[in-house]
Amino acid sequence: LLVDNPSQVGSVSVTVKVLDVNDNAPEFARFYEAFVCENTKAGQLIQTVSAIDRDDPQEGQHFYYSLAPEAANNPNFTLRDNQGN
């Protein structure tokens, strides 16, 4: 038994470093600025946006978009996910 034989007992310090897996938050792929003209038709596409996450492979992550809660019931704006980030 190790308890009976102190020469068989050893110790070592172990350091564990936990790394942040997602240290880069998702962000828009570029700066977007949209303009809406007064003669814009209902259902007309105004802006397409895309996002990137520098931690993941280019096609490895799917981003989901939604309107802010205060805009979700506004009939003047809709959002469609084109499944392409």
C-alpha positions, 0 to 999 in steps of 0.5 A: 500500500502507498500509505505504508510506504512514503517513498512510493508517494509523489505529488505534482502541481497541475495547471488547467487553463480554460480558453474561451471557445468563442472569443469573437462574437458574431458581427455583420460582414460589413457596415450596412446603411439602408435608405427607404424611398417614399415610393417604395412598394410593399414587399420590396427588398430594402436591405440584405445583411450577412454576418460572420463569426471569426471563430467558426469556419466560413460555412460552419455556423448559421445565424438566425435573424429576428426583429426586435420585440418592439418592431415585431408587430409593426406591419411596415417591416418584415424580415426573411431569413434566406438561409445563407447567413 
